[in-house]
Amino acid sequence: MIRALYTAVTGMITGEAKQSTVTNNIANANTTGFKSDDLALKSFKDVLIQNYDNVVNGKNTKNTIGSLSQGSKIDDVNTDFSQGVLSTTDKATDFALSGKGFFTVRRDNGITTKDYYTRSGNFQVDGTGYLVNDSGDKVLGKDNTTNAIGPINVSDGKLQVDNSGNISVNGVNRYKFDISDFKDYKTITKVGDNLYDAANPVQAQNVSVNQNSLEKSNVNVTTEMVNMMSITRNYESNQKVIQAIDETLGKAVNEVGVVR
């Protein structure tokens, strides 16, 4: 009985976690470059149930009844990195990637600097002429003069970018976007602000840069709504199981064995 209660409770805990993931996906359905998440679950190791009720040649022998699940637990959060739909805009500082790869941005908090990666290309030019994202992180590119990777400074010039990521300022080819990719996407983790953290980036291959475009979120709202309804019903079912177990335990404590 207690095992059944524990199993139902673990189902409710994982249900809450899955609902949180689905809610976050729906909330970011209109976030540029957002990639949806899916919570992977796995069951705890089943318990083998046996007894010794069978009697053979006058001896009690082991009889396997079956197995009992001890519930489920969170295994991993899987991110769907599939391509989102591209939409056309009228801003020269809007960019979308078609294919596998990420824009590289550098965050400087005044003490340390760290590079992050994003699919969101809704950039703008800050007051000092640098190309930045919504959080003020500087977008990185290769300087064609020094061949060094660093922040892209376009001053107040006119931007023009080709599909290979080459950036021309006032007609002069100045930079090329530093577009990174990763051999193992399992190492990529979300860190907020639509950014990813990962180690050992490599140069992206077969990726196209589209100016005056943005990549939409790859969240399928219809699918997420169906998932939410399914999770809610499973949660309610576990609630009813717990309620039934609680009532049964109450009867066992208060009524069984009572002298009448």
Order of alpha helices (4+ residues) and beta strands (2+ residues): alpha-beta-beta-beta-beta-beta-beta-beta-beta-beta-beta-beta-beta-beta-beta-beta-beta-beta-beta-beta-beta-beta-alpha
